[in-house]
C-alpha cells in the first residue's frame, strides 16, 4: 500500500489487528459513511507473477467477494465492499468486537470451555453452515481462528468464499513432494488430505475438529509434525472427547465422534441434521426400556478402509444443497471395491448388501453379475472368498495420476490428458470395478477430453455409458449423473444432432431446477446450452429470450463482467444477428469486446471472438472501412496468440479479404483471398468448407476484375468438391451451382447456365 493510509479515497487505515497467510487485517474507518470497518488486504503475488495469472486471480477474487457479500446471516461476517488498490486486492468487512475461538482458548490457557458455551457455539456455527451450504457454498478452511465470538455471545464465521480464493491464489495451500494439499492440518478432512473432491460434509468434519478442541483443550490429533497429523486424520480413529473429559454430555460426545467419521457418508447428513441433534440433546429425554434384541445374526461388514481416499470427477461450480441423510447410503460394500463380483446368483436374496445411491435414487439392491470363470481351465469354482481390498498406496497413486490428467486438461493439453485418464480408467476398473464412482469419474474425464479434441462421436459413446452407470449407481438426479448427461447433450450438438441435444438439455434442466433451484450456476449453465441449441434449431426468438434471461440472472449472481455472464451475452448478440437486428447485435458485440478486454485481456480468445463478430457486423451494415481496421488488428492479435496458420487467424484474414472487396479494392482482395485459400488448403485440406469458402472469395474477385474464365474454373471446382463431400442436394452445393450458372450467364453461355439451374432445381444424389 506504500505510505498511503487511504484506500480509494474512502477507507482510512489505522492499525493492523491481524495477520495470516493471506495478508493483513486493518482497523479502518469508512469516511464516506463514518463507521468503523475491518479491511483485509490480500498479499500481492509479486512483480514476477505472470500478468495473465493475475488477471485470472483478480477475476476469481471479484467472483468470490461477490459470493461472500451476498451471504446475509447473523452467523456470517458481513462483506461491505471489495476492490483493488495499487495492485493489492482488498475486502471491506464489518468490524467485529470480540475474539476468535483460538484467542478464546489461549485466554483460557487452553483449558476446555464450559459445556453450555460449547453447545451454544456448536449450535450457532451449525446454523450458519446450514445457511451457506443451502446456497451451495463450502467454506473449506473452518478452524478456530476463522470463528469469532462477539461480546454479546454471537458467533460468526469469517472468510466464507475467501478461504477458497486463498487456496487458488497459493496463500494457504502448498504441495508436498507427494502432491498432498497442505492447509491447516489440525482441521482438514480426510478427503481434503487425499486431494479429492469435497462437499459440505468436509466442513462438518472440520467443525468436529474445532468442537473436539474446544471440549478437550487439544485437537483430535495433536501430534509432532504436520505429516503425522495428516496421517492421523486419514487413518486413525480419535479417542472420544469423553475419554478426556467425562463430564461431557453423551449426545455431544456421540455427535463429535460422528462428525469425525473418516467417510463423508457416515457423518451427519448436513448442518441442519446437526442442529436437530443439538436441540434434542439439550432437552432431557424420557428413558425408554431396553430394547430386546433377537438372537445373534451376522454382523454387518465394516466399510473397507480404501474408501477414505475416494475421489470424484467434475463437480458443479458450487456444491448442491444438502439432502436428507439416508443410513442406507452410508456403507460401501465389496461390490464396489473390486472388479470381482460376488458369486451369489442373480435371483438370490440380497442379504448383507447395500447400495450407495445419490439424492433421489431408488433404494434397493443391485442385481449382481455372475461370478467370473475360474482362472484354471476345467476347475470347479471353490467357496467364495472376500477379495483383497486394494492397498491405500495403490488408491493414492491412481488418485495422483487422475489429478495429473486434470492438470494437463487445465493446460489445454487434451491429447495427453485423454491418454492419462484412459490409463487410470483401465486400472481403476481392474482394482475397483466397472461401476465404482472413481472408475466412472475417470471415464467421464476421457469423454471430456475427447470432446475438446473435436472427437464428439467418441465422446458421445463414453458419456452414454457413464450417464447410464451413474444413474444406476448414484441416482438419476445426482450431480455427477446430470453432469454426464449434460456433456452427452453437448456431444450430440457437436454432431449436429440438435433435436436430440435439445431433449437432453431439457431433461437435465428440469432435474437441475428440481434439485438445486432455477438460479444455481449449474442450472444457468444448462439454460445457456439450451439457448444455444434453440438457435441452431432455428427457434431464434426463443433462443434470444432464453439467453437474455440467463445473462441477466448470471449478472446478478456472478457479476456483469464474469466470463460466464459475458459468454451468454455473446449468445444474445448472436441471436440478435440471426434475427436481422444487426445494429443491436453490433452494439452488443462492441460492448462485449470491451468488457472481455477489461476482464480477460485484449488477446484472450474470447475477447478476439467478440472483436471478430464486431468486424463482421460492421461490414454487413456497410461500414467496411471500420470493419477493415478491426480485421487488420484482429489478424495481428490472432497471429500473436495462435500463429500464422491458426484456423482463427486464417478466418480473420478471410474477413479482411471480404472487406477489401466491399471497398472495391479487388486486386488486394484477390491477393489476400488466394493466400488464405492456399494456407487453408495446406492446413485444413483442399476440400475443407473453409478452404472452399476462400476459393469462392477468389472467384468473386476474379469476376469483379473481368477475369470471368478464371472465375468459372474456380466456381466449377467448388461445385465439384461440394458435390463430392456434401452431396448433390446439400444447400451449399446448390449455392455453388448457382454461382457457376451466373458466371456462365455473364459469359453469354445461356444453354449451359440453364442446364445448371435445372440440375439445382432437381438435384439427385450421385
C-alpha positions in Angstrom: 0.0 0.0 0.0 3.1 2.3 0.1 2.9 5.2 2.5 -0.7 5.9 1.9 -3.2 5.1 4.6 -6.3 5.9 2.5 -7.7 3.4 0.1 -9.7 4.6 -2.9 -10.2 7.9 -1.2 -12.6 6.3 1.3 -11.2 3.8 3.7 -8.7 5.2 6.3 -6.4 2.5 7.7 -5.4 2.9 11.4 -3.7 -0.2 12.7 -3.1 -3.9 11.9 -5.3 -6.1 14.0 -4.5 -9.4 12.5 -2.0 -11.2 10.2 -2.3 -14.5 8.4 -1.3 -16.5 5.3 -3.5 -14.3 3.0 -2.4 -10.9 4.3 -3.3 -8.3 6.9 -6.5 -7.1 8.6 -6.6 -3.4 9.4 -8.9 -1.5 11.7 -10.2 1.3 9.5 -12.8 4.0 9.1 -15.2 4.2 6.2 -15.0 8.0 5.8 -18.0 8.1 3.4 -20.3 6.6 6.0 -18.4 7.5 9.2 -18.3 3.9 10.5 -15.6 1.6 11.7 -14.8 -1.3 9.4 -12.2 -4.0 9.0 -10.1 -4.0 5.8 -8.4 -7.3 4.7 -5.5 -6.6 2.3 -4.5 -9.7 0.4 -0.9 -10.3 -0.3 0.3 -9.2 -3.7 1.6 -12.0 -5.9 4.8 -10.2 -6.6 6.2 -8.4 -9.7 7.4 -11.7 -11.2 3.9 -13.1 -11.4 2.5 -13.7 -14.9 0.1 -10.9 -15.7 -2.4 -13.3 -17.2 -2.4 -15.3 -14.0 -3.0 -12.2 -12.0 -5.9 -11.4 -14.4 -7.4 -14.7 -13.5 -6.8 -14.2 -9.8 -8.4 -10.8 -9.9 -11.5 -12.2 -11.6 -11.7 -15.1 -9.2 -11.3 -12.6 -6.3 -14.2 -10.5 -7.6 -16.4 -13.5 -8.0 -15.6 -14.9 -4.5 -16.1 -11.4 -3.0 -19.5 -11.1 -4.6 -20.4 -14.6 -3.3 -19.3 -13.6 0.2 -21.1 -10.2 0.0 -24.3 -12.0 -1.0 -24.4 -14.0 2.2 -26.7 -12.4 4.7 -26.9 -14.3 8.0 -26.3 -13.3 11.6 -23.6 -16.0 11.9 -21.5 -14.9 8.9 -19.2 -11.8 8.7 -20.7 -9.1 6.5 -18.7 -8.1 3.5 -19.4 -4.4 2.6 -17.1 -3.8 -0.3 -14.1 -5.0 -2.3 -11.7 -3.7 -4.8 -8.1 -3.2 -5.9 -5.6 -0.5 -4.9 -2.0 -0.2 -6.1 -2.1 -3.9 -7.1 -3.4 -5.1 -3.8 -6.8 -6.7 -3.6 -8.8 -5.8 -0.5 -12.1 -6.6 1.2 -14.1 -4.3 3.5 -15.9 -6.1 6.3 -17.9 -5.4 9.4 -15.6 -4.6 12.4 -16.2 -7.3 15.0 -15.6 -6.7 18.7 -14.7 -9.9 20.3 -12.2 -12.8 20.0 -11.8 -15.7 17.7 -12.0 -19.2 19.2 -8.3 -19.6 19.0 -7.8 -16.5 21.1 -10.6 -17.6 23.4 -8.7 -20.9 24.1 -5.4 -19.1 24.6 -7.0 -16.6 27.0 -8.3 -19.6 28.9 -4.8 -21.2 29.0 -6.0 -24.0 26.7 -8.5 -25.2 29.3 -11.7 -26.6 27.8 -14.7 -24.3 27.6 -17.8 -24.8 29.8 -20.3 -27.2 28.4 -23.0 -24.6 27.9 -20.6 -22.5 25.9 -19.6 -25.5 23.8 -23.2 -26.3 22.9 -24.1 -22.7 22.1 -21.1 -22.3 19.8 -21.9 -25.6 18.1 -25.5 -24.6 17.6 -24.7 -21.2 16.1 -22.0 -22.4 13.8 -24.2 -25.2 12.6 -27.0 -22.7 11.9 -24.6 -20.6 9.8 -23.3 -23.6 7.9 -26.8 -24.8 7.2 -27.5 -21.4 5.6 -24.3 -21.3 3.4 -24.5 -25.0 2.4 -28.0 -24.4 1.4 -26.7 -21.8 -1.0 -24.2 -24.2 -2.4 -21.1 -22.7 -0.7 -18.5 -24.7 1.2 -16.0 -22.9 3.4 -13.1 -25.4 3.1 -10.9 -23.8 5.9 -13.1 -23.9 9.0 -10.9 -23.6 12.1 -10.9 -21.7 15.5 -9.2 -18.7 14.0 -12.0 -18.3 11.4 -14.8 -18.3 14.0 -15.4 -15.2 16.1 -17.3 -14.9 19.4 -18.6 -11.4 20.0 -19.0 -9.7 23.3 -22.8 -10.3 23.2 -22.2 -14.1 22.7 -23.0 -14.0 18.9 -20.8 -16.5 17.0 -19.7 -15.6 13.4 -17.8 -17.5 10.7 -15.2 -15.4 8.9 -13.8 -15.6 5.4 -16.6 -17.5 3.7 -15.7 -17.8 0.0 -12.3 -16.2 0.7 -10.7 -19.4 2.0 -11.3 -21.0 -1.4 -9.7 -17.9 -3.0 -6.7 -18.3 -0.8 -6.2 -21.9 -1.8 -6.4 -21.0 -5.5 -4.0 -18.0 -5.1 -1.4 -20.1 -3.3 -1.5 -18.2 0.0 -2.6 -21.2 2.2 -2.1 -24.3 0.0 1.2 -25.7 -0.7 2.1 -29.1 -2.3 4.4 -31.6 -0.7 6.5 -33.8 -2.8 3.7 -36.4 -2.8 1.1 -33.9 -4.0 -0.9 -33.7 -0.8 -2.6 -30.3 -0.2 -1.3 -28.7 2.9 -3.6 -26.1 4.5 -4.4 -26.1 8.3 -3.5 -29.7 9.2 -5.3 -29.9 12.5 -8.7 -29.3 10.9 -8.5 -30.9 7.4 -10.9 -33.6 6.4 -9.6 -37.0 5.1 -10.9 -36.2 1.6 -9.0 -32.8 1.6 -5.8 -34.7 2.6 -6.4 -37.2 -0.2 -6.7 -34.4 -2.7 -10.2 -35.5 -3.7 -13.4 -33.5 -4.4 -15.1 -32.2 -1.3 -18.6 -31.1 -0.4 -20.4 -29.7 2.6 -19.5 -32.7 4.7 -15.9 -31.6 4.7 -16.9 -28.5 6.7 -18.7 -30.8 9.1 -15.5 -32.8 9.7 -13.6 -29.5 10.3 -16.3 -28.4 12.7 -15.9 -31.7 14.6 -12.2 -30.9 15.0 -13.0 -27.5 16.3 -15.6 -28.7 18.8 -13.2 -31.5 19.9 -10.5 -28.9 20.7 -12.9 -26.6 22.5 -14.2 -29.5 24.6 -10.9 -31.1 25.5 -8.3 -28.3 25.1 -6.4 -30.2 22.3 -7.2 -31.0 18.7 -8.2 -34.6 17.9 -4.7 -35.3 16.5 -2.2 -33.2 18.5 1.0 -34.8 17.1 4.5 -33.7 16.5 4.5 -32.6 12.8 2.1 -31.9 10.0 2.6 -35.2 8.3 1.8 -37.2 11.4 -1.3 -35.0 11.9 -2.5 -35.7 8.3 -1.9 -39.4 8.7 -3.9 -39.3 11.9 -6.9 -37.7 10.1 -6.7 -40.2 7.4 -6.1 -43.5 9.2 -6.7 -43.1 13.0 -9.9 -43.1 14.9 -9.6 -40.4 17.6 -10.3 -41.0 21.3 -13.9 -39.9 22.1 -13.9 -36.5 23.8 -15.4 -38.1 27.0 -12.2 -40.1 27.3 -10.5 -36.7 28.0 -13.4 -35.1 29.9 -16.0 -37.4 31.5 -18.5 -34.5 32.2 -19.3 -34.0 28.6 -22.9 -34.9 27.7 -23.3 -38.3 26.0 -25.1 -36.8 23.0 -22.4 -34.2 22.5 -19.7 -36.9 22.6 -21.5 -39.0 20.1 -22.1 -36.0 17.8 -18.4 -35.1 17.7 -17.4 -38.7 17.1 -19.9 -38.9 14.2 -18.6 -35.6 12.7 -15.1 -37.1 12.7 -16.1 -40.1 10.7 -13.4 -40.8 8.0 -16.0 -41.5 5.3 -18.3 -38.5 4.5 -21.3 -40.7 4.2 -21.0 -41.7 7.9 -21.1 -38.1 9.1 -24.3 -36.2 9.8 -26.1 -35.6 6.5 -25.9 -31.8 6.8 -25.7 -29.0 9.3 -29.5 -28.9 9.7 -29.3 -32.5 11.0 -26.6 -31.4 13.4 -28.8 -28.6 14.8 -31.6 -31.1 15.3 -29.3 -33.3 17.3 -28.1 -30.4 19.4 -31.7 -29.3 20.1 -32.8 -32.9 21.0 -29.7 -33.3 23.3 -30.4 -30.1 25.1 -33.9 -31.4 26.2 -33.7 -34.2 28.8 -35.3 -37.3 27.2 -37.7 -39.7 29.0 -35.8 -43.0 29.2 -37.1 -45.9 27.3 -36.9 -49.5 28.4 -34.1 -51.5 26.9 -34.8 -53.0 23.5 -34.9 -56.8 23.4 -32.6 -57.9 20.6 -33.3 -61.1 18.8 -30.8 -63.9 18.6 -27.4 -63.2 17.1 -27.1 -62.7 13.4 -24.3 -61.9 11.0 -22.5 -58.7 11.9 -22.5 -56.1 9.2 -19.3 -55.8 7.3 -17.2 -52.8 8.2 -16.6 -50.4 5.2 -13.3 -51.1 3.6 -10.5 -48.7 4.6 -9.6 -47.7 1.0 -12.8 -45.7 0.6 -11.2 -43.0 2.6 -9.2 -41.9 -0.4 -12.1 -41.9 -2.9 -12.2 -39.1 -5.4 -14.7 -37.8 -7.9 -14.9 -36.2 -11.3 -16.0 -32.7 -12.3 -18.4 -31.3 -9.9 -20.8 -28.4 -10.3 -19.4 -24.9 -9.8 -20.9 -24.8 -6.3 -21.9 -27.8 -4.1 -25.5 -28.8 -4.3 -27.9 -28.1 -1.4 -27.6 -30.8 1.2 -30.1 -33.6 1.1 -31.7 -35.7 3.8 -29.5 -38.4 5.2 -30.3 -42.0 4.5 -28.4 -44.6 6.6 -28.6 -47.0 3.6 -26.3 -44.7 1.7 -23.6 -44.7 4.4 -21.9 -48.0 3.6 -19.7 -49.1 0.7 -19.7 -52.8 0.2 -17.3 -55.2 -1.5 -19.5 -54.9 -4.6 -17.8 -51.6 -5.2 -14.3 -52.4 -4.0 -13.2 -54.8 -6.7 -13.9 -55.9 -10.3 -14.6 -59.4 -9.0 -18.3 -59.8 -8.4 -19.8 -61.9 -5.6 -20.8 -65.5 -6.6 -24.4 -65.0 -5.3 -26.9 -66.0 -8.1 -28.8 -63.1 -9.7 -32.1 -64.2 -8.2 -30.7 -64.8 -4.7 -31.7 -62.6 -1.7 -29.6 -59.5 -1.3 -28.9 -60.1 2.4 -25.8 -58.2 3.6 -25.6 -56.0 0.5 -26.4 -52.3 0.4 -26.3 -49.7 -2.4 -24.8 -46.2 -2.4 -27.5 -44.2 -4.2 -27.3 -40.5 -4.6 -30.1 -38.0 -3.9 -33.3 -39.1 -5.4 -32.0 -42.6 -6.3 -34.4 -45.6 -5.7 -33.3 -47.6 -2.7 -32.7 -51.3 -3.0 -30.1 -53.8 -4.0 -28.2 -54.0 -7.2 -28.6 -57.2 -9.2 -25.2 -58.9 -9.1 -23.4 -60.2 -12.1 -22.4 -63.9 -12.4 -19.0 -64.8 -10.9 -16.1 -64.7 -13.2 -14.8 -68.0 -14.5 -12.1 -69.8 -12.7 -8.6 -69.0 -13.8 -7.8 -72.7 -14.1 -9.3 -74.3 -17.2 -11.8 -77.1 -16.2 -11.6 -76.3 -12.5 -14.8 -76.1 -10.4 -15.1 -72.8 -8.5 -14.3 -73.1 -4.9 -16.0 -71.3 -2.0 -16.4 -67.6 -2.4 -13.6 -65.7 -0.7 -13.7 -62.0 0.1 -11.5 -60.2 -2.5 -8.4 -58.5 -1.1 -9.1 -54.8 -0.7 -6.7 -52.7 -2.7 -3.9 -51.0 -0.8 -4.2 -47.4 0.3 -0.9 -46.8 -1.6 -2.4 -48.0 -4.9 -5.5 -45.9 -4.4 -3.4 -42.9 -3.7 -1.2 -43.5 -6.8 -4.3 -43.7 -9.0 -5.7 -40.5 -7.4 -2.4 -38.7 -8.1 -2.4 -39.8 -11.7 -6.0 -38.7 -12.0 -5.1 -35.2 -10.7 -2.2 -35.1 -13.1 -4.6 -35.7 -16.0 -6.8 -33.0 -14.7 -3.8 -30.6 -14.7 -3.0 -31.4 -18.3 -6.5 -30.6 -19.2 -6.4 -27.3 -17.5 -3.3 -26.5 -19.6 -5.2 -27.4 -22.7 -3.1 -30.5 -23.4 -6.1 -32.6 -24.1 -4.4 -35.5 -26.1 -2.1 -36.2 -23.2 -4.9 -35.7 -20.7 -7.0 -38.2 -22.6 -4.2 -40.8 -22.6 -3.7 -40.4 -18.8 -7.4 -40.6 -17.9 -7.8 -43.7 -20.2 -5.0 -45.5 -18.5 -6.3 -44.6 -15.0 -9.8 -45.7 -16.0 -8.4 -49.1 -17.0 -6.5 -49.5 -13.8 -9.5 -48.4 -11.7 -11.7 -50.8 -13.5 -9.4 -53.7 -12.5 -9.0 -52.5 -8.9 -12.4 -51.0 -8.1 -14.8 -52.4 -10.6 -16.7 -51.0 -13.6 -19.3 -49.0 -11.7 -17.2 -47.6 -8.9 -17.6 -43.8 -8.8 -13.9 -43.3 -9.2 -13.8 -45.5 -12.3 -16.7 -43.6 -13.7 -15.0 -40.3 -12.9 -12.0 -41.4 -15.0 -14.2 -42.4 -17.9 -16.0 -39.1 -17.6 -12.7 -37.3 -18.0 -11.8 -39.4 -21.0 -15.1 -38.3 -22.6 -14.5 -34.7 -21.6 -11.0 -34.7 -23.3 -12.3 -36.4 -26.4 -15.0 -33.6 -26.8 -12.2 -31.0 -26.5 -10.2 -32.9 -29.1 -13.1 -32.5 -31.6 -14.0 -36.2 -31.4 -17.7 -35.8 -30.5 -18.7 -39.3 -31.7 -16.1 -40.9 -29.5 -17.1 -38.6 -26.6 -20.8 -39.5 -27.0 -20.1 -43.2 -26.7 -18.2 -42.6 -23.4 -20.9 -40.3 -22.0 -23.7 -42.7 -22.9 -22.1 -45.4 -20.7 -21.1 -43.0 -17.9 -24.5 -41.4 -17.7 -26.3 -44.8 -17.6 -23.9 -46.2 -15.0 -24.1 -43.1 -12.8 -27.9 -43.1 -13.0 -27.9 -46.8 -11.9 -25.4 -46.4 -9.1 -25.9 -42.8 -7.9 -29.4 -42.0 -9.0 -31.0 -40.0 -11.8 -30.7 -36.6 -10.0 -27.2 -36.9 -8.6 -25.0 -34.0 -9.7 -22.5 -36.4 -11.3 -25.2 -38.1 -13.3 -26.5 -34.8 -14.5 -23.0 -33.6 -15.5 -22.6 -36.7 -17.6 -26.0 -36.3 -19.2 -25.2 -32.6 -20.0 -21.9 -33.5 -21.6 -23.8 -36.1 -23.6 -26.1 -33.4 -24.9 -23.1 -31.2 -25.8 -21.6 -34.1 -27.8 -24.9 -34.5 -29.7 -24.9 -30.9 -30.5 -21.4 -31.0 -31.8 -22.5 -33.8 -34.1 -25.3 -31.7 -35.5 -28.0 -33.8 -33.8 -29.6 -30.7 -32.3 -33.1 -32.1 -31.7 -31.6 -34.8 -29.5 -29.3 -32.3 -27.8 -32.4 -30.2 -27.1 -34.2 -33.1 -25.5 -31.2 -33.9 -23.4 -30.7 -30.3 -22.1 -34.4 -30.0 -21.4 -34.4 -33.2 -19.2 -31.2 -32.1 -17.3 -32.7 -28.6 -16.8 -35.8 -30.0 -15.2 -33.7 -32.1 -12.8 -31.4 -29.1 -12.0 -34.3 -26.8 -11.2 -35.9 -29.5 -9.1 -32.8 -30.3 -7.1 -30.8 -27.0 -6.8 -33.2 -24.3 -7.9 -33.5 -22.1 -11.0 -30.7 -19.7 -10.2 -28.0 -22.2 -9.3 -24.9 -21.8 -11.5 -25.3 -25.3 -12.9 -28.9 -24.7 -13.8 -27.9 -21.5 -15.5 -25.2 -23.3 -17.4 -27.8 -25.8 -18.7 -30.2 -23.0 -19.7 -27.3 -21.3 -21.6 -26.7 -24.5 -23.5 -30.5 -24.7 -24.2 -30.4 -21.2 -25.6 -27.5 -22.1 -27.9 -29.3 -25.2 -29.1 -32.6 -23.3 -29.8 -30.6 -21.0 -32.0 -29.2 -24.0 -34.0 -32.8 -25.3 -34.3 -33.9 -22.1 -35.9 -36.0 -21.1 -33.0 -34.4 -17.7 -32.8 -36.9 -15.8 -30.7 -36.9 -18.4 -28.0 -33.1 -18.6 -28.2 -32.9 -14.8 -27.8 -35.3 -14.7 -24.8 -33.7 -17.6 -23.0 -30.2 -16.2 -23.5 -31.3 -12.7 -22.3 -32.8 -14.2 -19.2 -29.7 -16.3 -18.4 -27.4 -13.3 -19.0 -29.5 -11.2 -16.5 -29.5 -14.0 -13.9 -25.8 -14.6 -14.3 -25.1 -10.8 -13.9 -27.0 -10.8 -10.6 -25.4 -14.0 -9.3 -21.8 -13.7 -10.7 -21.4 -10.1 -11.8 -21.7 -8.1 -15.0 -18.1 -8.9 -16.1 -17.9 -12.6 -15.1 -16.8 -14.8 -18.0 -20.0 -16.9 -17.8 -22.1 -13.7 -18.0 -20.1 -12.5 -21.0 -20.5 -15.9 -22.7 -24.2 -15.7 -22.5 -24.2 -12.1 -23.7 -22.3 -13.4 -26.8 -25.2 -15.8 -27.4 -27.6 -12.9 -27.0 -25.7 -10.9 -29.7 -25.6 -14.0 -32.0 -29.4 -14.4 -31.7 -29.9 -10.7 -32.5 -27.8 -11.0 -35.6 -29.7 -14.1 -36.8 -33.0 -12.2 -36.2 -31.9 -9.5 -38.6 -31.4 -6.9 -35.8 -27.9 -6.0 -37.0 -27.4 -2.7 -35.2 -28.5 -4.2 -31.9 -26.1 -7.1 -32.5 -23.3 -4.8 -33.4 -23.8 -2.7 -30.2 -23.9 -5.9 -28.1 -20.7 -7.3 -29.7 -18.9 -4.0 -29.3 -19.7 -3.8 -25.6 -18.9 -7.4 -25.2 -15.4 -7.0 -26.7 -14.7 -4.1 -24.4 -15.9 -5.9 -21.3 -13.9 -9.0 -22.2 -10.8 -7.0 -22.9 -11.1 -5.4 -19.4 -11.9 -8.7 -17.6 -9.8 -11.2 -19.6 -7.2 -9.2 -21.5 -7.1 -7.8 -25.1 -5.6 -11.0 -26.6 -7.8 -13.5 -24.8 -9.6 -15.9 -27.3 -13.0 -14.8 -26.0 -12.1 -11.1 -26.5 -10.9 -11.8 -30.0 -14.1 -13.8 -30.8 -16.2 -10.8 -29.9 -14.0 -8.4 -31.9 -14.3 -10.7 -34.9 -18.1 -10.6 -34.7 -17.9 -6.8 -34.3 -15.9 -6.6 -37.6 -18.4 -8.9 -39.3 -21.4 -6.8 -38.4 -19.7 -3.6 -39.3 -19.1 -4.9 -42.8 -22.7 -6.2 -43.1 -24.0 -2.8 -42.1 -22.0 -1.0 -44.8 -19.2 0.2 -42.6 -16.5 -1.7 -44.5 -13.7 0.8 -43.7 -14.2 0.4 -40.0 -14.6 -3.4 -40.4 -11.2 -3.4 -42.3 -9.5 -1.7 -39.4 -10.9 -4.2 -37.0 -9.9 -7.1 -39.2 -6.3 -5.9 -39.5 -5.9 -5.5 -35.8 -7.5 -8.9 -35.3 -5.1 -10.6 -37.8 -2.2 -9.3 -35.8 -3.7 -10.4 -32.5 -4.6 -13.8 -33.7 -1.1 -14.3 -35.2 0.5 -13.4 -31.9 -1.8 -15.7 -29.9 -2.3 -18.6 -32.3 0.3 -18.3 -35.0 0.0 -17.5 -38.7 -1.5 -20.9 -39.5 -4.1 -20.9 -36.7 -7.6 -21.6 -38.1 -8.9 -18.4 -36.4 -6.0 -16.4 -37.8 -7.0 -17.6 -41.3 -10.6 -16.8 -40.5 -9.7 -13.2 -39.7 -7.6 -13.0 -42.9 -10.6 -14.2 -44.9 -12.8 -11.5 -43.3 -10.0 -9.0 -44.3 -10.3 -10.1 -48.0 -14.1 -9.8 -47.9 -14.0 -6.2 -46.6 -11.3 -5.2 -49.2 -13.8 -6.4 -51.8 -16.6 -4.4 -50.2 -14.4 -1.3 -50.6 -13.8 -2.1 -54.3 -10.2 -2.9 -53.7 -10.5 -6.1 -55.8 -6.8 -6.6 -56.7 -5.9 -6.6 -53.0 -8.9 -8.7 -52.2 -7.8 -11.3 -54.8 -4.3 -11.4 -53.5 -5.4 -11.9 -49.9 -8.1 -14.5 -50.7 -5.6 -16.5 -52.8 -3.1 -16.5 -49.9 -5.8 -17.6 -47.4 -7.1 -20.3 -49.8 -3.5 -21.7 -50.2 -2.9 -21.7 -46.4 -6.2 -23.2 -45.6 -5.7 -26.0 -48.2 -2.3 -26.8 -46.6 -3.6 -26.6 -43.0 -7.2 -27.9 -43.3 -7.2 -29.7 -46.6 -8.3 -28.7 -50.2 -12.0 -29.8 -49.6 -12.5 -28.3 -46.2 -15.5 -26.0 -46.1 -13.3 -23.0 -45.0 -10.9 -23.7 -47.9 -13.8 -23.7 -50.4 -15.2 -20.5 -48.9 -11.9 -18.8 -49.6 -11.8 -20.3 -53.0 -15.3 -18.7 -53.6 -14.0 -15.3 -52.5 -11.1 -15.7 -55.0 -13.7 -16.4 -57.7 -15.8 -13.4 -56.8 -12.7 -11.2 -57.0 -11.7 -12.7 -60.4 -15.2 -11.9 -61.7 -15.1 -8.4 -60.5 -11.7 -7.9 -62.2 -13.2 -9.1 -65.5 -11.4 -12.4 -65.5 -14.6 -14.5 -65.9 -13.0 -17.6 -67.4 -10.7 -18.0 -64.4 -13.7 -17.3 -62.1 -15.7 -20.0 -63.9 -12.9 -22.6 -63.4 -12.9 -21.7 -59.6 -16.7 -22.0 -59.4 -16.7 -25.4 -61.1 -14.0 -26.7 -58.8 -16.1 -25.6 -55.8 -19.3 -27.2 -57.0 -17.5 -30.5 -57.8 -15.9 -30.5 -54.3 -19.1 -29.8 -52.5 -21.0 -32.4 -54.6 -18.3 -35.0 -53.7 -18.1 -34.1 -50.0 -21.7 -32.9 -49.1 -23.9 -34.5 -51.8 -25.8 -33.1 -54.7 -28.8 -31.9 -52.7 -26.9 -30.0 -49.9 -27.7 -26.3 -49.7 -24.0 -25.3 -50.1 -23.7 -27.5 -53.2 -26.8 -25.9 -54.7 -25.4 -22.4 -53.9 -22.2 -23.4 -55.8 -24.1 -24.5 -58.8 -26.0 -21.1 -58.8 -22.7 -19.3 -58.7 -21.4 -21.3 -61.6 -24.6 -20.7 -63.6 -24.5 -16.9 -63.0 -20.8 -16.9 -64.2 -21.9 -18.7 -67.4 -24.6 -16.1 -67.9 -22.1 -13.3 -67.7 -20.0 -15.2 -70.3 -23.1 -15.3 -72.6 -23.5 -19.1 -72.4 -27.2 -19.4 -71.6 -27.7 -23.0 -72.5 -25.1 -24.2 -70.1 -26.4 -21.9 -67.4 -29.9 -23.2 -67.9 -28.7 -26.8 -67.6 -27.1 -25.9 -64.2 -30.3 -24.2 -63.0 -32.3 -27.3 -63.9 -29.7 -29.5 -62.1 -30.0 -27.3 -59.0 -33.8 -27.4 -59.2 -34.0 -31.2 -59.3 -30.9 -32.5 -57.6 -30.2 -36.2 -57.5 -27.6 -37.9 -55.3 -24.8 -39.4 -57.3 
